[in-house]
């Protein structure tokens, strides 16, 4: 897929997820390995959604805090 088309699709989907009125729920995030660009997009999504609505992130992985 052409890089500009891919970027346009990603931006469109981010806009839909951010502006959706319900809470954004992300489950099992601990099982997903993200590369640098994916992590950047995920951060943008959470950052913008947090400004206008609720975000719920869950994982069953145990961690040491």
N, C-alpha and C positions, 0 to 999 in steps of 0.2 A: 504494500500500500504506500502511496506517495506520502512523504513526511508531512507536507502541508495539510493534506486531507486527514491524516491521522491526528495531527494537532487540533484541527477543527473539530473532529469527532470527540476527542478527549475534552476539549473546552466546553462543548455542548453538553456532554454528560455531566461534567462538573457543575455546570449551571443548573441543570435539572435537579441534581442531588442537593445542591445548596439551597435552592429556592423551594423545594418540596416542603410543605407545611408541617409534616409529621417529624418526629424525632428520627435522627439518623442512627440506626443500630448496626453495629459491626460486631459479629460474633466470630470467635476462634481466630482472632488476629495473630495470636502467637504462633500459629502453624504456617503462616505465609512468609516466605522469604522475598524481600523486596530489594531490587537493585536501586541504584542512586536516583534514577529518574522516577521510578515508581514511588519511592519514599518521598520524593519532592512533591509529586502529585497528591499523595495521601496527606501530607502535611498541609498543602494548600486547601484540600477539601475540609479537613478538620478545622483549620484556622478560620475559614470563611463561614462554615456552618455554625461553629461555636458562637460567632458574633450575632447570629439571628435566630438560633434555635438550640434544641437539645441534641447532645451527642452521647450515645451509650456505646462503650467499647468493652467487650468481654473476651475472656480467654480462660481455658481450663488448665493451661500450663502453670505449674507452680514456679514461683520466682522468689528470690531472696531480696527483700527490700532493704 
